[in-house]
Each structure stands twice: as structure tokens, then as C-alpha cells.
Amino acid sequence: MNPHYIYFASLTNIEDVTNVEYLRDCATQAGFETEFIPIQDIGWAEDIEEFIAGDKTIMEYIFKLYPYEWILEDGFGEKLIRNNFRSQWMEPAWKILLSSKAILPILWELFPDHPYLLECYFETKHLKDFVKKPIYSREGANVSLFKNNVAIEENEGDYGKEGFIYQQLFELPNFDGNYPVIGSWVIGQESAGIGIRESVHLITNNQSRFIPHLIDSNKIYV
């Protein structure tokens, strides 16, 4: 294996390619050899059970900006198993569990009343103020907010065929009509960074702003 050669894959729309090319440039500057490949051009060599590029090279290290649930739909999920995970995918395949909101009702069942969890089920049960979320979705698509069982905000989208979860409503703080959400990254069980997205809507959507911020040892500036 050549750990210094990494393929970067995505669909060919301008947003995904731009994001992947930025990450590829970072890897190149870090000393890795890199190559962009459209996700649909990743092949499968049946005889050796390996993922291959267009020139038949075995792909050993692959960053992909493409959802794992789509990989399962495409029929490539079982090939990950047959490959015995010799190809190193970033993110790894086990992330499909964490990317599914179906894990939230299960966590609540395992750890009821945990201070870091919101009450959550696969049906509304006794909840009156709640959020209805698709098991798989992005950027607030197909999310609905309810108060006293009445929808107060809804987003359209193409998600929801896998089902929904129902989670206790937690209202975001209102700063002059803006609603911020902090996203955090954890690497090796340690905090590795945060990002702040801000929207004029209660549901953070694909029109929300990414807010610059600076952290020192005592406070966060935004």
C-alpha cells in the first residue's frame, strides 16, 4: 500500500467538486499524492474484489463526499464487506450508524433522561412540542417543528422514505432574529474544532450563514 496516494471522489456538481478540491489541495500541501475521480467512475474488479480507478489501479485510500446510504442503494455496500475493508474509506463505513437519526431513539431507550440527550422515539408518543426528522436528511430538508401538536415551521425536500424520528423540541436562542447552532468535531475522543451556523429560521437550512469565530482560553468571539 502507498499511504501517500489518496483518491478524492464526489459527484460532479460544482458545490461537491469545489469542496473536495479544497480538501485535496490541503492533502497535497501536506505531502500526499492525490487524484480526483468522479464517484461514478469508481469501479469494482470482481476477480480480485478490489475497488479500482479508470486506469485499473487498485484504490487503497479514498475520501468520498457521497452518503453511505446511497452507496447501499447503489449495491456497493456488500462490496465493502467482500473487499474485507482493504480499501481505507474516509469516512469509514461504520459512520453510517452515526449518520442515521434512527440511532437517537435507541440511545434514549438505552440512556433515558440522560442530560446530553433529548427525548426521542420512532412515533410521537406523548410528545406535544417536538421535531419530526427524516432518518436520513441534510441541511434541514423535510424537517418539521411542532408546538402543541401544531406545525409551526416545515421544510420541503426529497428525504423521508426511510421513515422519521420524533424528538423533543429544544428551542434555539434568539439573537435579534437569528438562531445559531454550534457544530463540533471530535477526533480521537478530543475536541478538534467547532463551526457556527446561523439562520433567520428556526430550522437551520441550506441558506444559513457560516459565522466566523475566534476562540481563546477564556471565551469565544463571534
Buried (B, 14 or more C-beta within 10 A) or exposed (E): EEEEBBBBBBBEEEEBBEEBBEBBEEBEEEEBEBBBBEBEEBBBEEEEEBBBBEEEEEBBBBBBBBEBBEBBEEEBBEBBEEBEEEBBBBEEBEEBEEBBBBBBBBBBEEEEEEEEBBBBBBEEEEBEBBBBBBBBBBBBBBBBBBEEEEEEBEBEBEBBEEEBBBBBBEEBEEEEEBBBBEEEEEEEEEEEEEEBBBBEBBBBBEEBEEBEEEEEEEEEEE
